[in-house]
Amino acid sequence: MSITDANPKPLQSLDEWEDFMKERYPESTAAVVKKPSVGTDAEKKKEEFRNYEADARPTVREFYRLNHLHQTHDFVKAKHQEYLGLKRMQMGVWEAAEYLNQLVDDSDPDTDMSQLEHLLQTAEQLRRDGQPRWMILTGFVHDLGKILCLWGEPQWAVVGDTFPTGCAYSDKIVFPKFFEANPDSQNPVYQTRTGVYQEGCGLDNVLMSWGHDEYIYNVCKDYLPIEGLYMLRYHSFYPWHREQQYSHLLDEKDRKNLQWVNAFNPYDLYTKSHTKPDAKALRPFYEELIAEYFPAKIRW
C-alpha cells in the first residue's frame, strides 16, 4: 500500500488516540517515573497491555497500523525537508490557535468545544496549579502543531506515540507487531540496538517519527526555555517517559529534562472536560503572556 492509498482518517477524531492513551496509562500513575517491574508484577503488566491492545477500537488499531507502516526513517527526513524551513505562513501564536479552529470535530455530540478552548483547558489547569508562566504558555501551544492536519497530513503523521526511527523498535511501543510491515524492518542497518546512531548520542541527534510534537518544537525552539521545549518535543514519546525505553540513546541533557516531560504528562492527557473556558475573557492574559516570549508574528 502506498502512502497516497492510505485512508487519511481512520480515527473518528484525534481525541480517540488520546482516549486510548488514558486507558493504557491511568491518571493515578501519570506523574510517576516508574521503576522496571520484576517477577509476577512484570507478567501482570504485560498482560494488561496486551488487553489494552485487544480491546482497542478498530479505528484505533487501523490508525496504529498505518502509523507503523508508513513512519520510516526516509519519510521523517522528507517531512523535515518539507516543513522545518517554516516557510508556509507567518502568524502570531493566538492567531495560530484561532486558525486551528478550522479543525472541526463533529464526531462527539456531547461537546462543541473549539480547538482554542481545548488549548485553554490545558493552560488554565497549569495556571490554577501555580506553574511558572513559561509552563502555562507551553501548555497553551503544545498542540498547535496539529495544524498539519489542515495542510493535508493524514492523522498517522500528526498524532500518535512517537518513537525513534533508524534503529530497532522497542516492544513497548503500542502494537509493535504492526512494524513488521514497515520497510525499515527489512533493513538490517536500522534493526540493531543503536541503528544509525551511537550510544549516548542524545535525542537531539535522533530522528523521531513525524508528528505535531516535532513540528511545534521547531516553531517554538527560539522562544521558550529548554524545559518547555522538551515538553513540546517529547510529550508523545511514551516509550521513553512512561516505559523507560531507549536509555542507551540519551545524553545528560535528556536525563536532566525527563522530569519536565513527566511533569507535563498529566496536563497533556487529563485536563480535558466538557466545561468551556471563556476564551474572550482569557484572551488579554494569554496575549500578554505570549508577548513575553514570542514576537508578534512567527514563522510556521
C-alpha positions in Angstrom: 0.0 0.0 0.0 1.4 3.4 -1.0 1.1 6.5 1.2 -1.4 8.0 -1.2 -3.6 4.9 -0.9 -3.8 5.1 2.9 -7.0 6.1 4.4 -6.2 9.5 6.0 -8.8 9.4 8.7 -9.2 6.0 10.4 -10.0 7.8 13.7 -13.3 9.4 14.1 -11.5 12.2 15.9 -7.9 12.9 17.0 -9.2 12.6 20.6 -9.7 8.8 20.0 -5.9 8.3 20.2 -5.7 10.3 23.4 -8.6 8.3 24.9 -6.7 5.1 24.2 -3.6 6.5 25.9 -5.6 7.4 29.0 -6.7 3.7 29.2 -3.2 2.5 28.7 -1.6 4.9 31.2 -4.1 5.6 34.0 -4.1 9.0 35.6 -3.1 7.7 39.1 0.4 6.9 37.8 0.7 9.7 35.2 3.4 11.8 37.0 5.3 8.8 38.5 8.7 7.8 37.0 8.1 4.0 37.2 10.8 1.5 38.0 11.1 -1.7 36.0 8.8 -4.4 37.3 10.0 -7.8 38.1 8.5 -11.3 38.6 4.8 -11.6 38.6 4.2 -7.9 38.5 6.0 -7.7 35.2 3.9 -10.5 33.9 0.7 -8.8 35.0 1.8 -5.6 33.4 2.5 -7.3 30.1 -0.9 -9.0 30.2 -2.7 -5.7 31.0 -1.0 -4.0 28.0 -2.0 -6.9 25.7 -5.6 -6.5 26.9 -5.5 -2.7 26.1 -4.5 -3.6 22.5 -7.0 -6.4 22.2 -9.8 -4.1 23.4 -8.9 -1.1 21.3 -11.4 0.2 18.8 -11.0 -1.0 15.2 -10.4 2.7 14.2 -7.5 2.9 16.8 -6.0 -0.3 15.5 -6.1 0.9 11.9 -4.6 4.2 13.0 -1.6 2.4 14.5 -1.3 0.1 11.6 -0.9 3.0 9.2 1.4 4.8 11.6 3.7 1.9 12.0 3.6 1.0 8.3 4.5 4.5 6.9 6.7 6.1 9.6 10.1 5.2 8.0 13.4 6.9 8.5 13.3 8.3 5.0 9.7 9.5 5.5 10.7 11.5 8.5 13.7 13.0 6.6 11.3 14.1 3.8 8.9 15.7 6.3 11.7 17.6 7.9 12.7 18.9 4.5 9.1 19.8 3.7 8.1 21.6 6.9 11.0 22.6 9.0 12.1 25.5 6.8 8.9 27.2 8.3 8.0 28.8 5.0 4.3 28.2 4.9 3.0 31.3 6.6 3.6 33.9 9.3 1.1 34.5 12.2 1.0 35.1 15.9 0.5 32.4 18.5 -3.1 33.4 19.4 -3.8 33.8 15.7 -2.5 30.2 15.1 -4.8 28.9 17.8 -7.8 30.6 16.1 -6.5 29.2 12.8 -6.5 25.7 14.3 -10.2 26.1 15.0 -10.8 25.1 11.3 -10.0 21.6 12.5 -13.6 20.7 13.4 -14.6 17.5 15.2 -18.2 16.6 14.5 -17.9 13.1 16.0 -18.7 14.0 19.6 -22.3 15.1 20.1 -21.7 15.9 23.8 -19.3 18.9 23.2 -18.9 21.7 20.8 -15.5 22.7 22.2 -13.3 24.5 19.8 -9.6 23.7 19.4 -8.7 27.0 21.1 -10.9 26.1 24.1 -9.1 22.7 24.4 -5.7 24.5 24.4 -7.0 26.9 27.1 -8.2 24.0 29.3 -4.6 22.6 29.5 -3.1 26.0 30.1 -5.7 27.1 32.7 -5.1 23.9 34.7 -1.4 24.7 34.8 -2.2 28.2 35.8 -4.5 27.0 38.6 -1.7 24.8 39.9 0.6 27.7 40.2 3.0 26.5 37.5 5.6 29.0 36.1 4.4 31.3 33.3 6.6 29.6 30.7 5.0 26.3 31.5 1.5 27.8 31.2 2.4 29.1 27.8 3.9 25.7 26.8 0.6 24.1 27.7 -1.2 26.6 25.5 0.9 26.0 22.4 1.7 22.3 22.8 -1.0 21.0 20.4 -0.7 23.8 17.8 1.3 21.5 15.6 -2.0 19.8 14.8 -2.4 22.5 12.1 -0.5 19.9 10.0 -4.0 18.3 9.5 -5.1 21.5 7.8 -2.2 21.2 5.4 -3.2 17.7 4.2 -1.2 15.5 6.5 -3.0 12.2 7.4 -3.8 11.6 11.1 -1.0 9.0 11.4 1.6 11.7 10.5 0.2 14.2 13.0 -0.7 12.4 16.3 0.3 9.1 17.9 3.0 7.9 20.3 6.4 8.9 18.8 9.4 6.7 18.6 13.0 6.8 17.2 13.4 5.8 13.5 16.6 4.3 12.2 17.1 1.8 15.0 15.4 -1.2 16.4 11.8 -0.8 17.6 11.1 -1.3 21.3 8.5 -3.9 22.0 7.0 -1.4 24.5 5.7 0.7 21.6 1.9 0.2 21.2 1.1 -2.5 18.7 4.7 -3.5 17.9 3.6 -6.3 15.6 2.5 -3.7 13.1 6.1 -2.7 12.5 6.7 -5.9 10.6 5.1 -4.3 7.5 7.4 -1.2 7.8 10.1 -1.3 5.1 12.7 -0.3 7.7 12.1 -3.7 9.3 13.8 -5.3 6.3 16.9 -3.0 6.6 19.5 -4.7 8.9 21.2 -1.3 9.5 18.0 0.0 11.1 17.4 -3.0 13.2 20.2 -3.0 15.7 20.0 -1.5 19.2 21.7 1.8 18.1 21.0 1.6 14.4 22.3 4.7 12.6 23.1 6.3 16.0 25.8 6.0 18.6 25.5 5.1 22.3 24.7 8.2 24.3 24.3 10.4 21.2 21.4 12.4 22.7 17.8 12.8 21.5 18.8 15.9 19.6 20.6 13.6 17.1 17.7 11.1 16.8 15.1 11.3 14.1 11.8 10.7 15.8 8.6 9.6 14.0 7.0 12.6 12.4 4.1 14.5 14.0 2.8 17.6 15.8 5.4 17.3 18.6 8.5 17.7 16.3 6.8 20.4 14.3 5.7 22.7 17.2 9.1 22.2 18.8 10.8 23.6 15.7 8.3 26.5 15.5 9.0 27.4 19.2 12.6 26.5 19.7 14.0 30.1 19.5 11.5 31.4 22.1 10.8 29.0 25.0 13.2 27.7 27.7 14.7 24.3 27.3 12.4 22.7 29.8 9.3 23.8 27.8 10.9 22.7 24.6 11.4 19.1 25.9 7.7 19.1 26.9 6.8 20.1 23.3 9.1 17.8 21.5 8.7 14.6 23.6 5.2 14.8 25.2 4.1 11.9 22.9 7.3 9.9 23.3 5.6 7.4 25.7 8.2 4.6 25.1 10.7 6.9 26.8 8.9 8.9 29.5 6.4 6.1 30.5 8.2 2.9 29.6 11.9 3.9 30.2 13.0 2.7 26.8 15.9 3.9 24.6 18.0 4.9 27.6 21.1 3.9 25.5 20.5 6.9 23.2 20.2 9.5 25.9 22.7 12.1 26.9 22.9 14.0 30.2 20.7 16.8 28.9 17.9 14.3 28.1 18.2 12.7 31.5 18.1 16.0 33.2 14.9 17.2 31.4 13.0 13.9 31.6 11.5 15.3 34.9 9.8 18.1 33.0 8.3 15.8 30.4 6.9 13.7 33.2 5.6 16.8 35.0 3.8 17.9 31.9 2.2 14.5 31.0 -0.8 14.7 33.4 -1.7 18.1 31.9 -1.5 16.8 28.4 -3.8 13.8 28.9 -6.1 14.5 31.8 -7.3 18.1 31.7 -9.9 17.9 29.0 -13.5 18.2 30.2 -16.8 19.5 28.8 -16.6 22.7 30.8 -15.7 25.5 28.4 -13.2 28.1 29.3 -14.2 31.7 28.4 -11.8 32.4 25.5 -12.9 36.1 25.2 -12.3 36.8 28.9 -9.0 34.9 28.9 -7.5 36.4 25.8 -5.9 39.5 27.4 -4.0 37.3 29.9 -2.7 35.0 27.2 -1.9 37.7 24.7 0.2 39.4 27.4 1.8 36.1 28.3 2.6 35.3 24.6 4.2 38.7 24.2 6.7 37.9 27.0 8.2 35.1 24.9 7.2 35.5 21.3 7.3 38.3 18.7 4.0 39.5 17.2 4.5 37.1 14.2 6.4 33.9 13.9 7.1 31.6 11.0 5.1 28.4 10.5 
